[in-house]
Structures are given as structure tokens and as C-alpha cells.
């Protein structure tokens, strides 16, 4: 699915943002679609799907079957925008976990 409005509507209606399908999380499917689409089309890579899924609470540290992480997948596509987004969400998540006991 590359229709941003449809993805946003489905997530807003309660679709599980951390669902695993075909061995990949929804976040990993977004990264894969963005990377593969850019490779096949020759167009610049985009991070809109990754951004939407992260905004709806996707776990940036969740791994797929085989232990591959979203950041591993983003690196395999040289998807720098997704890598920066994931780093930001992982850093923010670590900060939130560290302040939970205060």
C-alpha cells in the first residue's frame, strides 16, 4: 500500500501499527516499499510511509523473523531519511524509558 491517506485512515481507525505480516513489521514493510520503489523507478527515496507508521506508534526496535531490525533494512537500501527517523525515535524512546522512574 503506498496510498498515504488510506494508510493514515486505517491506522487512525485502530489498525495494529505493530502487526507482523509475511515476517515483517508494518514499519519494515514501509521501509521496504520506499526503498524498492526508489530502486525500481530511479526516483529519489521517500520517507512518508515510514514517518506515518512511526507517528502512529510503530516500535522502531521491533525485529522481524530472523532478527533483522528496521534500521538494518533501511541501511540495506541506503535509506538515510529512514535511518535518521529511526535514530530519532530510538533516542526519544530511550529518553522516555530513562525518565520513567523519575
N, C-alpha and C positions, 0 to 999 in steps of 0.2 A: 504494500500500500504506500503510495507516495503522495496521496492527496492529504495535504496538511490539515485542511478543515475537517475532513472526515476523521482523521486520527484524533484531532483535538476533541471533536464531539464525542467519539467513543470513550476516550479517557475521562472526559468530563461527566459522562453518564455512568461511570463506575467500572469500566473495563479494567482488568488487573494489569497494572503497568509492569509488574514483575513476573508476568506469565512466561513460562518456558514452552516453546513450541519448536519441534524439529531440532531439539538440542541446543537452541539459542534463546537467550532472553529477548524481550521486546527491544531493549536498548541495543543489543548486539545485532538484531535484525535491522534496526535503523542505521547503524554504522555500516553494516554490510551493504545495504541498499544504496546508501550515499556513495560509498567507495566504489562499488561495482558499476553504478550508473555513470560515475565520472570516468572510470576506465573505458567503458564501452562507448560513451558518447564523445569523449575527448573534451568535454566541458569541465570547467573548474568544479572542484568538490564543494559540496554544500553541507551545512550542519543543521539545517532547520528541523529535520526529524529527530536528531539526537537532542537538540535543545528542547523540543516539545516533550519528549519522553522523560528527560531529566526534570523538567519543570513540574511534571505530574508525579514525581517521586520515585522514578526508577532507581534501583540500587546500583550505583556506579561500580561497586565492588563485587557484584554477583557474578559467579563464573558459570560457564556453560559446561556441558558434558566434555570431559577431557581436561577440565581445569583452565581453559582459555578464558581470559577476562576481557571486558570491553576495551580496556586500554591496549591489550595485546592485539586485538582485532584492528583497532584504529591505527596502531603502529604498522601493521601489515599492509595497510593501504596508504601509508604516509599521510593520514588524515589529521593534519596538525590542528585544525579547528576543534575536532572532537577530542583530541588529546588534551588541549588546553581546557576545554569544558570539563572533561572528566577529572583532570587535576584539580580544577577549582571546586568541583562538587566533592571530591575525596578529601580535600583540605578542609572545606567547610564542615563536612561530616565528622572529621577527626576533631575539629574545634568544638562542635556540639557535644560529642561524646566526652571530651575532656572537661567540659563545663557542667556536665550533668550532675556531678557530685558536689558542686559548689552551691 
